């Protein structure tokens, strides 16, 4: 069962796409990625272990509950692969 | 057209799977990931910007040409998503 669309999805979708199919250079696809990996990555972006300023800025104001909803959303999307 | 199977694939496949469908906790799926993102990630693991000792150890002895072949391989695999 797909999770409900997160309220903060637009924040991620600008670069990763609402369905997790990224169209921008250097931006990873998120659709169908492992949930545990997405959660770890978000923690690492937040605390600076993965030092990507745009990610840190984007998720700075997002609560842990909201981040978890976003990770669940993307993990549940169907991946598309590359053309 | 799918790239030829890289000689060093076994090094990655132990955790990420030969087709990029990871079965281990915390290990990302790589199948169908963007090629530019995979290349960037490998550089970051190699130089320590992404400080993951097992990744640094794994790719330390791998040449740039081999790394590129591995990134191309995984990017070209069909993603599977999560059950």
Backbone of each chain as nested JSON, in Angstrom:
{
  "chains": [
    {"id": "A", "residues": [
      {"number": 1, "name": "UNK", "atoms": {"N": [0.838, -1.209, 0.0], "CA": [0.0, 0.0, 0.0], "C": [0.865, 1.248, 0.0]}},
      {"number": 2, "name": "UNK", "atoms": {"N": [0.593, 2.133, -0.926], "CA": [1.404, 3.341, -1.035], "C": [1.091, 4.279, 0.123]}},
      {"number": 3, "name": "UNK", "atoms": {"N": [2.124, 4.91, 0.65], "CA": [1.904, 5.908, 1.704], "C": [1.223, 7.144, 1.14]}},
      {"number": 4, "name": "UNK", "atoms": {"N": [0.573, 7.893, 2.039], "CA": [-0.059, 9.143, 1.626], "C": [1.007, 10.138, 1.162]}},
      {"number": 5, "name": "UNK", "atoms": {"N": [0.636, 10.978, 0.222], "CA": [1.557, 11.998, -0.306], "C": [1.964, 12.942, 0.823]}},
      {"number": 6, "name": "UNK", "atoms": {"N": [3.26, 13.055, 1.103], "CA": [3.692, 13.895, 2.231], "C": [3.44, 15.377, 1.97]}},
      {"number": 7, "name": "UNK", "atoms": {"N": [3.107, 16.08, 3.033], "CA": [2.823, 17.514, 2.922], "C": [4.026, 18.276, 2.378]}},
      {"number": 8, "name": "UNK", "atoms": {"N": [5.236, 17.839, 2.719], "CA": [6.437, 18.567, 2.317], "C": [7.072, 18.043, 1.038]}},
      {"number": 9, "name": "UNK", "atoms": {"N": [6.309, 17.264, 0.277], "CA": [6.902, 16.611, -0.894], "C": [7.507, 17.604, -1.89]}},
      {"number": 10, "name": "UNK", "atoms": {"N": [6.877, 18.765, -2.027], "CA": [7.35, 19.732, -3.016], "C": [8.808, 20.136, -2.831]}},
      {"number": 11, "name": "UNK", "atoms": {"N": [9.22, 20.123, -1.581], "CA": [10.599, 20.493, -1.243], "C": [11.598, 19.559, -1.921]}},
      {"number": 12, "name": "UNK", "atoms": {"N": [11.266, 18.281, -1.957], "CA": [12.153, 17.274, -2.568], "C": [11.925, 17.196, -4.075]}},
      {"number": 13, "name": "UNK", "atoms": {"N": [10.632, 17.346, -4.432], "CA": [10.235, 17.08, -5.816], "C": [10.872, 18.044, -6.806]}},
      {"number": 14, "name": "UNK", "atoms": {"N": [11.234, 19.234, -6.332], "CA": [11.84, 20.218, -7.229], "C": [13.057, 19.628, -7.954]}},
      {"number": 15, "name": "UNK", "atoms": {"N": [13.802, 18.798, -7.274], "CA": [14.991, 18.189, -7.901], "C": [14.833, 16.688, -8.149]}},
      {"number": 16, "name": "UNK", "atoms": {"N": [14.194, 15.988, -7.228], "CA": [14.127, 14.52, -7.334], "C": [12.853, 14.044, -8.04]}},
      {"number": 17, "name": "UNK", "atoms": {"N": [11.947, 14.984, -8.349], "CA": [10.675, 14.597, -8.948], "C": [9.716, 14.073, -7.889]}},
      {"number": 18, "name": "UNK", "atoms": {"N": [8.433, 14.286, -8.105], "CA": [7.44, 13.816, -7.133], "C": [7.441, 12.292, -7.044]}},
      {"number": 19, "name": "UNK", "atoms": {"N": [7.803, 11.642, -8.128], "CA": [7.854, 10.185, -8.124], "C": [9.269, 9.637, -7.955]}},
      {"number": 20, "name": "UNK", "atoms": {"N": [10.225, 10.527, -7.687], "CA": [11.586, 10.059, -7.429], "C": [12.396, 9.766, -8.667]}},
      {"number": 21, "name": "UNK", "atoms": {"N": [11.924, 10.291, -9.815], "CA": [12.697, 10.149, -11.055], "C": [13.37, 11.483, -11.341]}},
      {"number": 22, "name": "UNK", "atoms": {"N": [14.637, 11.561, -10.999], "CA": [15.354, 12.83, -11.072], "C": [15.734, 13.158, -12.505]}},
      {"number": 23, "name": "UNK", "atoms": {"N": [15.574, 14.415, -12.87], "CA": [15.932, 14.832, -14.219], "C": [17.13, 15.76, -14.255]}},
      {"number": 24, "name": "UNK", "atoms": {"N": [17.674, 16.092, -13.09], "CA": [18.782, 17.051, -13.04], "C": [20.114, 16.331, -12.897]}},
      {"number": 25, "name": "UNK", "atoms": {"N": [21.142, 16.837, -13.569], "CA": [22.468, 16.224, -13.461], "C": [22.928, 16.111, -12.01]}},
      {"number": 26, "name": "UNK", "atoms": {"N": [23.449, 14.957, -11.659], "CA": [24.007, 14.767, -10.325], "C": [23.002, 14.462, -9.241]}},
      {"number": 27, "name": "UNK", "atoms": {"N": [21.731, 14.523, -9.575], "CA": [20.675, 14.301, -8.578], "C": [20.214, 12.846, -8.673]}},
      {"number": 28, "name": "UNK", "atoms": {"N": [20.258, 12.105, -7.574], "CA": [19.896, 10.684, -7.659], "C": [18.397, 10.449, -7.789]}},
      {"number": 29, "name": "UNK", "atoms": {"N": [18.067, 9.408, -8.533], "CA": [16.716, 8.864, -8.463], "C": [16.485, 8.333, -7.038]}},
      {"number": 30, "name": "UNK", "atoms": {"N": [15.285, 8.528, -6.535], "CA": [14.954, 8.017, -5.199], "C": [13.877, 6.926, -5.248]}},
      {"number": 31, "name": "UNK", "atoms": {"N": [13.185, 6.83, -6.354], "CA": [12.069, 5.882, -6.458], "C": [12.545, 4.457, -6.195]}},
      {"number": 32, "name": "UNK", "atoms": {"N": [11.902, 3.812, -5.251], "CA": [12.202, 2.405, -4.995], "C": [13.501, 2.168, -4.252]}},
      {"number": 33, "name": "UNK", "atoms": {"N": [14.123, 3.244, -3.784], "CA": [15.351, 3.042, -3.008], "C": [14.984, 2.412, -1.66]}},
      {"number": 34, "name": "UNK", "atoms": {"N": [15.918, 1.707, -1.067], "CA": [15.668, 1.07, 0.236], "C": [15.322, 2.129, 1.273]}},
      {"number": 35, "name": "UNK", "atoms": {"N": [14.322, 1.833, 2.077], "CA": [13.874, 2.778, 3.098], "C": [14.977, 3.059, 4.118]}},
      {"number": 36, "name": "UNK", "atoms": {"N": [15.674, 2.022, 4.549], "CA": [16.704, 2.239, 5.573], "C": [17.836, 3.126, 5.032]}},
      {"number": 37, "name": "UNK", "atoms": {"N": [18.157, 2.926, 3.779], "CA": [19.205, 3.762, 3.176], "C": [18.75, 5.221, 3.084]}},
      {"number": 38, "name": "UNK", "atoms": {"N": [17.521, 5.441, 2.673], "CA": [17.027, 6.821, 2.58], "C": [17.026, 7.497, 3.952]}},
      {"number": 39, "name": "UNK", "atoms": {"N": [16.602, 6.756, 4.964], "CA": [16.619, 7.328, 6.323], "C": [18.041, 7.68, 6.749]}},
      {"number": 40, "name": "UNK", "atoms": {"N": [18.966, 6.781, 6.514], "CA": [20.371, 7.052, 6.887], "C": [20.903, 8.263, 6.135]}},
      {"number": 41, "name": "UNK", "atoms": {"N": [20.607, 8.316, 4.837], "CA": [21.125, 9.422, 4.026], "C": [20.592, 10.757, 4.548]}},
      {"number": 42, "name": "UNK", "atoms": {"N": [19.322, 10.807, 4.889], "CA": [18.752, 12.06, 5.398], "C": [19.426, 12.48, 6.703]}},
      {"number": 43, "name": "UNK", "atoms": {"N": [19.67, 11.521, 7.584], "CA": [20.38, 11.845, 8.834], "C": [21.758, 12.407, 8.529]}},
      {"number": 44, "name": "UNK", "atoms": {"N": [22.427, 11.806, 7.544], "CA": [23.793, 12.225, 7.226], "C": [23.82, 13.6, 6.557]}},
      {"number": 45, "name": "UNK", "atoms": {"N": [22.814, 13.891, 5.76], "CA": [22.73, 15.233, 5.18], "C": [22.454, 16.252, 6.285]}},
      {"number": 46, "name": "UNK", "atoms": {"N": [21.613, 15.873, 7.218], "CA": [21.246, 16.813, 8.279], "C": [22.433, 17.144, 9.17]}},
      {"number": 47, "name": "UNK", "atoms": {"N": [23.215, 16.12, 9.539], "CA": [24.309, 16.383, 10.496], "C": [25.632, 16.725, 9.8]}},
      {"number": 48, "name": "UNK", "atoms": {"N": [25.623, 16.742, 8.482], "CA": [26.804, 17.187, 7.761], "C": [27.796, 16.093, 7.39]}},
      {"number": 49, "name": "UNK", "atoms": {"N": [27.52, 14.85, 7.794], "CA": [28.43, 13.784, 7.369], "C": [28.43, 13.684, 5.855]}},
      {"number": 50, "name": "UNK", "atoms": {"N": [27.267, 13.884, 5.252], "CA": [27.228, 14.105, 3.802], "C": [27.035, 15.597, 3.627]}},
      {"number": 51, "name": "UNK", "atoms": {"N": [28.105, 16.232, 3.21], "CA": [28.146, 17.686, 3.216], "C": [27.687, 18.25, 1.871]}},
      {"number": 52, "name": "UNK", "atoms": {"N": [26.387, 18.338, 1.737], "CA": [25.785, 18.868, 0.511], "C": [24.893, 20.035, 0.939]}},
      {"number": 53, "name": "UNK", "atoms": {"N": [25.406, 21.261, 0.816], "CA": [24.69, 22.414, 1.365], "C": [23.227, 22.499, 0.948]}},
      {"number": 54, "name": "UNK", "atoms": {"N": [22.921, 22.204, -0.308], "CA": [21.516, 22.337, -0.727], "C": [20.634, 21.335, 0.005]}},
      {"number": 55, "name": "UNK", "atoms": {"N": [21.171, 20.166, 0.285], "CA": [20.374, 19.184, 1.023], "C": [20.217, 19.59, 2.487]}},
      {"number": 56, "name": "UNK", "atoms": {"N": [21.3, 20.093, 3.045], "CA": [21.221, 20.513, 4.447], "C": [20.222, 21.657, 4.611]}},
      {"number": 57, "name": "UNK", "atoms": {"N": [20.268, 22.587, 3.676], "CA": [19.339, 23.713, 3.727], "C": [17.904, 23.238, 3.536]}},
      {"number": 58, "name": "UNK", "atoms": {"N": [17.726, 22.297, 2.615], "CA": [16.372, 21.843, 2.304], "C": [15.727, 21.144, 3.494]}},
      {"number": 59, "name": "UNK", "atoms": {"N": [16.491, 20.293, 4.171], "CA": [15.857, 19.491, 5.214], "C": [16.0, 20.106, 6.6]}},
      {"number": 60, "name": "UNK", "atoms": {"N": [16.749, 21.2, 6.703], "CA": [16.924, 21.836, 8.007], "C": [15.608, 22.095, 8.73]}},
      {"number": 61, "name": "UNK", "atoms": {"N": [14.632, 22.696, 8.051], "CA": [13.378, 23.028, 8.734], "C": [12.356, 21.893, 8.762]}},
      {"number": 62, "name": "UNK", "atoms": {"N": [12.73, 20.701, 8.326], "CA": [11.767, 19.604, 8.234], "C": [11.887, 18.713, 9.469]}},
      {"number": 63, "name": "UNK", "atoms": {"N": [10.765, 18.406, 10.084], "CA": [10.783, 17.595, 11.301], "C": [11.154, 16.146, 10.991]}},
      {"number": 64, "name": "UNK", "atoms": {"N": [11.556, 15.427, 12.014], "CA": [11.901, 14.012, 11.84], "C": [10.715, 13.208, 11.317]}},
      {"number": 65, "name": "UNK", "atoms": {"N": [9.547, 13.538, 11.801], "CA": [8.351, 12.812, 11.351], "C": [8.096, 13.064, 9.866]}},
      {"number": 66, "name": "UNK", "atoms": {"N": [8.289, 14.309, 9.472], "CA": [8.107, 14.639, 8.052], "C": [9.186, 13.975, 7.185]}},
      {"number": 67, "name": "UNK", "atoms": {"N": [10.408, 13.961, 7.682], "CA": [11.477, 13.305, 6.915], "C": [11.168, 11.828, 6.731]}},
      {"number": 68, "name": "UNK", "atoms": {"N": [10.655, 11.221, 7.779], "CA": [10.343, 9.8, 7.677], "C": [9.236, 9.567, 6.646]}},
      {"number": 69, "name": "UNK", "atoms": {"N": [8.261, 10.469, 6.618], "CA": [7.186, 10.335, 5.626], "C": [7.727, 10.471, 4.209]}},
      {"number": 70, "name": "UNK", "atoms": {"N": [8.693, 11.339, 4.038], "CA": [9.298, 11.529, 2.712], "C": [10.109, 10.294, 2.301]}},
      {"number": 71, "name": "UNK", "atoms": {"N": [10.851, 9.743, 3.238], "CA": [11.625, 8.531, 2.935], "C": [10.677, 7.383, 2.566]}},
      {"number": 72, "name": "UNK", "atoms": {"N": [9.592, 7.262, 3.295], "CA": [8.624, 6.201, 3.005], "C": [7.992, 6.401, 1.629]}},
      {"number": 73, "name": "UNK", "atoms": {"N": [7.671, 7.631, 1.334], "CA": [7.06, 7.941, 0.037], "C": [7.968, 7.495, -1.115]}},
      {"number": 74, "name": "UNK", "atoms": {"N": [9.2, 7.953, -1.075], "CA": [10.089, 7.659, -2.203], "C": [10.427, 6.174, -2.284]}},
      {"number": 75, "name": "UNK", "atoms": {"N": [10.594, 5.564, -1.145], "CA": [10.901, 4.13, -1.146], "C": [9.771, 3.319, -1.782]}},
      {"number": 76, "name": "UNK", "atoms": {"N": [8.544, 3.824, -1.66], "CA": [7.376, 3.089, -2.171], "C": [7.07, 3.38, -3.641]}},
      {"number": 77, "name": "UNK", "atoms": {"N": [7.744, 4.365, -4.225], "CA": [7.477, 4.681, -5.639], "C": [8.125, 3.63, -6.551]}},
      {"number": 78, "name": "UNK", "atoms": {"N": [7.533, 3.44, -7.71], "CA": [8.079, 2.474, -8.673], "C": [9.273, 3.088, -9.395]}},
      {"number": 79, "name": "UNK", "atoms": {"N": [10.411, 2.413, -9.383], "CA": [11.571, 2.951, -10.089], "C": [11.409, 2.811, -11.59]}},
      {"number": 80, "name": "UNK", "atoms": {"N": [12.137, 3.604, -12.314], "CA": [11.956, 3.693, -13.75], "C": [13.204, 3.293, -14.539]}},
      {"number": 81, "name": "UNK", "atoms": {"N": [14.346, 3.436, -13.941], "CA": [15.579, 3.166, -14.676], "C": [15.896, 4.275, -15.655]}},
      {"number": 82, "name": "UNK", "atoms": {"N": [16.918, 4.055, -16.434], "CA": [17.381, 5.074, -17.375], "C": [17.022, 4.691, -18.794]}},
      {"number": 83, "name": "UNK", "atoms": {"N": [16.698, 5.684, -19.61], "CA": [16.307, 5.402, -20.991], "C": [17.492, 4.825, -21.79]}}
    ]},
    {"id": "B", "residues": [
      {"number": 1, "name": "UNK", "atoms": {"N": [21.825, -0.409, -25.143], "CA": [22.671, -1.617, -25.132], "C": [23.381, -1.748, -23.793]}},
      {"number": 2, "name": "UNK", "atoms": {"N": [23.259, -2.9, -23.181], "CA": [23.856, -3.103, -21.866], "C": [25.378, -3.177, -21.985]}},
      {"number": 3, "name": "UNK", "atoms": {"N": [26.074, -2.554, -21.043], "CA": [27.533, -2.641, -21.051], "C": [27.99, -4.058, -20.701]}},
      {"number": 4, "name": "UNK", "atoms": {"N": [29.208, -4.389, -21.074], "CA": [29.771, -5.698, -20.73], "C": [29.946, -5.806, -19.213]}},
      {"number": 5, "name": "UNK", "atoms": {"N": [29.817, -7.018, -18.72], "CA": [29.955, -7.254, -17.29], "C": [31.382, -6.884, -16.845]}},
      {"number": 6, "name": "UNK", "atoms": {"N": [31.511, -5.966, -15.886], "CA": [32.852, -5.515, -15.498], "C": [33.642, -6.615, -14.792]}},
      {"number": 7, "name": "UNK", "atoms": {"N": [34.934, -6.623, -15.019], "CA": [35.802, -7.635, -14.406], "C": [35.736, -7.568, -12.881]}},
      {"number": 8, "name": "UNK", "atoms": {"N": [35.585, -6.373, -12.334], "CA": [35.609, -6.223, -10.876], "C": [34.223, -6.234, -10.249]}},
      {"number": 9, "name": "UNK", "atoms": {"N": [33.248, -6.713, -10.976], "CA": [31.868, -6.623, -10.476], "C": [31.674, -7.316, -9.126]}},
      {"number": 10, "name": "UNK", "atoms": {"N": [32.389, -8.426, -8.919], "CA": [32.205, -9.192, -7.683], "C": [32.442, -8.366, -6.425]}},
      {"number": 11, "name": "UNK", "atoms": {"N": [33.336, -7.405, -6.542], "CA": [33.668, -6.543, -5.403], "C": [32.435, -5.766, -4.935]}},
      {"number": 12, "name": "UNK", "atoms": {"N": [31.637, -5.311, -5.851], "CA": [30.422, -4.539, -5.533], "C": [29.25, -5.472, -5.233]}},
      {"number": 13, "name": "UNK", "atoms": {"N": [29.226, -6.575, -5.994], "CA": [28.05, -7.447, -5.96], "C": [27.84, -8.1, -4.61]}},
      {"number": 14, "name": "UNK", "atoms": {"N": [28.926, -8.252, -3.84], "CA": [28.8, -8.887, -2.533], "C": [27.739, -8.191, -1.677]}},
      {"number": 15, "name": "UNK", "atoms": {"N": [27.641, -6.882, -1.805], "CA": [26.647, -6.146, -1.011], "C": [25.511, -5.577, -1.869]}},
      {"number": 16, "name": "UNK", "atoms": {"N": [25.834, -5.095, -3.062], "CA": [24.83, -4.414, -3.886], "C": [24.129, -5.352, -4.857]}},
      {"number": 17, "name": "UNK", "atoms": {"N": [24.598, -6.614, -4.942], "CA": [24.032, -7.551, -5.902], "C": [24.604, -7.304, -7.29]}},
      {"number": 18, "name": "UNK", "atoms": {"N": [24.711, -8.353, -8.063], "CA": [25.265, -8.208, -9.419], "C": [24.36, -7.336, -10.283]}},
      {"number": 19, "name": "UNK", "atoms": {"N": [23.072, -7.34, -9.982], "CA": [22.133, -6.522, -10.744], "C": [21.763, -5.218, -10.039]}},
      {"number": 20, "name": "UNK", "atoms": {"N": [22.417, -4.966, -8.909], "CA": [22.171, -3.7, -8.215], "C": [20.947, -3.697, -7.333]}},
      {"number": 21, "name": "UNK", "atoms": {"N": [20.467, -4.898, -6.999], "CA": [19.349, -5.008, -6.06], "C": [19.921, -5.455, -4.722]}},
      {"number": 22, "name": "UNK", "atoms": {"N": [20.087, -4.502, -3.83], "CA": [20.76, -4.773, -2.568], "C": [19.836, -5.496, -1.599]}},
      {"number": 23, "name": "UNK", "atoms": {"N": [20.385, -6.471, -0.908], "CA": [19.581, -7.205, 0.066], "C": [20.023, -6.961, 1.492]}},
      {"number": 24, "name": "UNK", "atoms": {"N": [21.055, -6.142, 1.685], "CA": [21.579, -5.916, 3.032], "C": [21.077, -4.597, 3.592]}},
      {"number": 25, "name": "UNK", "atoms": {"N": [20.77, -4.582, 4.894], "CA": [20.318, -3.348, 5.536], "C": [21.3, -2.198, 5.308]}},
      {"number": 26, "name": "UNK", "atoms": {"N": [20.767, -1.059, 4.961], "CA": [21.592, 0.139, 4.817], "C": [22.344, 0.247, 3.507]}},
      {"number": 27, "name": "UNK", "atoms": {"N": [22.263, -0.78, 2.688], "CA": [22.995, -0.789, 1.416], "C": [22.048, -0.355, 0.296]}},
      {"number": 28, "name": "UNK", "atoms": {"N": [22.415, 0.672, -0.453], "CA": [21.478, 1.158, -1.47], "C": [21.4, 0.257, -2.704]}},
      {"number": 29, "name": "UNK", "atoms": {"N": [20.207, 0.21, -3.273], "CA": [20.057, -0.326, -4.62], "C": [20.82, 0.592, -5.576]}},
      {"number": 30, "name": "UNK", "atoms": {"N": [21.453, -0.002, -6.551], "CA": [22.177, 0.785, -7.555], "C": [21.572, 0.663, -8.946]}},
      {"number": 31, "name": "UNK", "atoms": {"N": [20.745, -0.336, -9.148], "CA": [20.182, -0.598, -10.48], "C": [19.425, 0.619, -10.997]}},
      {"number": 32, "name": "UNK", "atoms": {"N": [19.795, 1.069, -12.171], "CA": [19.055, 2.155, -12.803], "C": [19.318, 3.525, -12.208]}},
      {"number": 33, "name": "UNK", "atoms": {"N": [20.295, 3.599, -11.303], "CA": [20.63, 4.921, -10.756], "C": [21.292, 5.769, -11.855]}},
      {"number": 34, "name": "UNK", "atoms": {"N": [21.187, 7.064, -11.733], "CA": [21.794, 7.95, -12.732], "C": [23.3, 7.743, -12.784]}},
      {"number": 35, "name": "UNK", "atoms": {"N": [23.824, 7.691, -13.976], "CA": [25.255, 7.462, -14.149], "C": [26.084, 8.584, -13.527]}},
      {"number": 36, "name": "UNK", "atoms": {"N": [25.666, 9.815, -13.71], "CA": [26.471, 10.922, -13.165], "C": [26.494, 10.878, -11.636]}},
      {"number": 37, "name": "UNK", "atoms": {"N": [25.385, 10.493, -11.042], "CA": [25.347, 10.382, -9.585], "C": [26.261, 9.256, -9.097]}},
      {"number": 38, "name": "UNK", "atoms": {"N": [26.235, 8.129, -9.763], "CA": [27.104, 7.018, -9.357], "C": [28.579, 7.413, -9.478]}},
      {"number": 39, "name": "UNK", "atoms": {"N": [28.909, 8.093, -10.553], "CA": [30.302, 8.536, -10.708], "C": [30.699, 9.495, -9.587]}},
      {"number": 40, "name": "UNK", "atoms": {"N": [29.844, 10.45, -9.288], "CA": [30.134, 11.402, -8.211], "C": [30.28, 10.676, -6.871]}},
      {"number": 41, "name": "UNK", "atoms": {"N": [29.37, 9.745, -6.622], "CA": [29.403, 9.039, -5.336], "C": [30.714, 8.269, -5.19]}},
      {"number": 42, "name": "UNK", "atoms": {"N": [31.141, 7.614, -6.248], "CA": [32.392, 6.85, -6.173], "C": [33.583, 7.767, -5.889]}},
      {"number": 43, "name": "UNK", "atoms": {"N": [33.613, 8.922, -6.539], "CA": [34.693, 9.884, -6.251], "C": [34.669, 10.305, -4.789]}},
      {"number": 44, "name": "UNK", "atoms": {"N": [33.456, 10.529, -4.283], "CA": [33.326, 10.996, -2.898], "C": [33.702, 9.906, -1.894]}},
      {"number": 45, "name": "UNK", "atoms": {"N": [33.389, 8.671, -2.214], "CA": [33.823, 7.572, -1.336], "C": [35.344, 7.459, -1.374]}},
      {"number": 46, "name": "UNK", "atoms": {"N": [35.902, 7.63, -2.549], "CA": [37.352, 7.46, -2.686], "C": [38.114, 8.539, -1.928]}},
      {"number": 47, "name": "UNK", "atoms": {"N": [37.647, 9.788, -2.003], "CA": [38.419, 10.863, -1.368], "C": [37.961, 11.147, 0.064]}},
      {"number": 48, "name": "UNK", "atoms": {"N": [36.983, 10.404, 0.555], "CA": [36.586, 10.535, 1.951], "C": [35.495, 11.557, 2.223]}},
      {"number": 49, "name": "UNK", "atoms": {"N": [35.035, 12.266, 1.182], "CA": [33.92, 13.19, 1.435], "C": [32.703, 12.414, 1.918]}},
      {"number": 50, "name": "UNK", "atoms": {"N": [32.517, 11.244, 1.343], "CA": [31.556, 10.306, 1.95], "C": [32.406, 9.281, 2.681]}},
      {"number": 51, "name": "UNK", "atoms": {"N": [32.375, 9.393, 4.002], "CA": [33.302, 8.638, 4.821], "C": [32.695, 7.307, 5.246]}},
      {"number": 52, "name": "UNK", "atoms": {"N": [32.8, 6.355, 4.369], "CA": [32.266, 5.019, 4.624], "C": [33.429, 4.05, 4.422]}},
      {"number": 53, "name": "UNK", "atoms": {"N": [34.051, 3.64, 5.535], "CA": [35.296, 2.862, 5.427], "C": [35.211, 1.65, 4.508]}},
      {"number": 54, "name": "UNK", "atoms": {"N": [34.094, 0.929, 4.549], "CA": [34.019, -0.267, 3.709], "C": [34.033, 0.101, 2.224]}},
      {"number": 55, "name": "UNK", "atoms": {"N": [33.439, 1.226, 1.897], "CA": [33.456, 1.656, 0.494], "C": [34.851, 2.145, 0.096]}},
      {"number": 56, "name": "UNK", "atoms": {"N": [35.476, 2.865, 0.982], "CA": [36.817, 3.357, 0.675], "C": [37.785, 2.185, 0.485]}},
      {"number": 57, "name": "UNK", "atoms": {"N": [37.666, 1.203, 1.359], "CA": [38.529, 0.026, 1.253], "C": [38.242, -0.738, -0.038]}},
      {"number": 58, "name": "UNK", "atoms": {"N": [36.955, -0.838, -0.366], "CA": [36.576, -1.635, -1.537], "C": [37.099, -1.016, -2.824]}},
      {"number": 59, "name": "UNK", "atoms": {"N": [36.992, 0.295, -2.939], "CA": [37.341, 0.894, -4.229], "C": [38.77, 1.416, -4.271]}},
      {"number": 60, "name": "UNK", "atoms": {"N": [39.465, 1.366, -3.14], "CA": [40.849, 1.849, -3.107], "C": [41.702, 1.272, -4.226]}},
      {"number": 61, "name": "UNK", "atoms": {"N": [41.676, -0.072, -4.386], "CA": [42.56, -0.663, -5.397], "C": [41.97, -0.684, -6.809]}},
      {"number": 62, "name": "UNK", "atoms": {"N": [40.833, -0.057, -7.031], "CA": [40.163, -0.127, -8.334], "C": [40.529, 1.107, -9.162]}},
      {"number": 63, "name": "UNK", "atoms": {"N": [40.922, 0.884, -10.388], "CA": [41.334, 2.005, -11.253], "C": [40.132, 2.854, -11.666]}},
      {"number": 64, "name": "UNK", "atoms": {"N": [40.408, 4.054, -12.1], "CA": [39.328, 4.939, -12.546], "C": [38.553, 4.327, -13.714]}},
      {"number": 65, "name": "UNK", "atoms": {"N": [39.264, 3.674, -14.594], "CA": [38.586, 3.051, -15.74], "C": [37.65, 1.936, -15.269]}},
      {"number": 66, "name": "UNK", "atoms": {"N": [38.114, 1.169, -14.296], "CA": [37.265, 0.094, -13.762], "C": [36.06, 0.663, -13.004]}},
      {"number": 67, "name": "UNK", "atoms": {"N": [36.296, 1.722, -12.261], "CA": [35.176, 2.352, -11.539], "C": [34.126, 2.844, -12.516]}},
      {"number": 68, "name": "UNK", "atoms": {"N": [34.588, 3.418, -13.597], "CA": [33.647, 3.921, -14.584], "C": [32.836, 2.769, -15.198]}},
      {"number": 69, "name": "UNK", "atoms": {"N": [33.49, 1.654, -15.437], "CA": [32.78, 0.492, -15.982], "C": [31.721, -0.006, -14.99]}},
      {"number": 70, "name": "UNK", "atoms": {"N": [32.042, 0.047, -13.714], "CA": [31.086, -0.394, -12.69], "C": [29.897, 0.563, -12.606]}},
      {"number": 71, "name": "UNK", "atoms": {"N": [30.167, 1.852, -12.663], "CA": [29.08, 2.828, -12.643], "C": [28.169, 2.641, -13.855]}},
      {"number": 72, "name": "UNK", "atoms": {"N": [28.767, 2.419, -15.019], "CA": [27.968, 2.204, -16.229], "C": [27.135, 0.927, -16.127]}},
      {"number": 73, "name": "UNK", "atoms": {"N": [27.728, -0.096, -15.585], "CA": [27.005, -1.365, -15.424], "C": [25.742, -1.166, -14.587]}},
      {"number": 74, "name": "UNK", "atoms": {"N": [25.925, -0.61, -13.403], "CA": [24.781, -0.495, -12.502], "C": [23.732, 0.478, -13.029]}},
      {"number": 75, "name": "UNK", "atoms": {"N": [24.181, 1.536, -13.637], "CA": [23.235, 2.496, -14.188], "C": [22.353, 1.861, -15.27]}},
      {"number": 76, "name": "UNK", "atoms": {"N": [22.909, 0.883, -15.961], "CA": [22.181, 0.254, -17.072], "C": [21.285, -0.905, -16.633]}},
      {"number": 77, "name": "UNK", "atoms": {"N": [21.385, -1.326, -15.373], "CA": [20.544, -2.44, -14.924], "C": [19.102, -1.963, -14.684]}},
      {"number": 78, "name": "UNK", "atoms": {"N": [18.175, -2.861, -14.833], "CA": [16.764, -2.521, -14.607], "C": [16.475, -2.491, -13.105]}},
      {"number": 79, "name": "UNK", "atoms": {"N": [15.92, -1.393, -12.614], "CA": [15.607, -1.334, -11.193], "C": [14.387, -2.192, -10.871]}},
      {"number": 80, "name": "UNK", "atoms": {"N": [14.271, -2.528, -9.629], "CA": [13.251, -3.492, -9.22], "C": [12.25, -2.904, -8.224]}},
      {"number": 81, "name": "UNK", "atoms": {"N": [12.668, -1.929, -7.465], "CA": [11.805, -1.4, -6.415], "C": [11.734, -2.328, -5.226]}},
      {"number": 82, "name": "UNK", "atoms": {"N": [10.885, -1.99, -4.295], "CA": [10.779, -2.753, -3.055], "C": [9.496, -3.561, -3.039]}},
      {"number": 83, "name": "UNK", "atoms": {"N": [9.562, -4.74, -2.465], "CA": [8.373, -5.601, -2.437], "C": [7.268, -4.99, -1.568]}}
    ]}
  ]
}
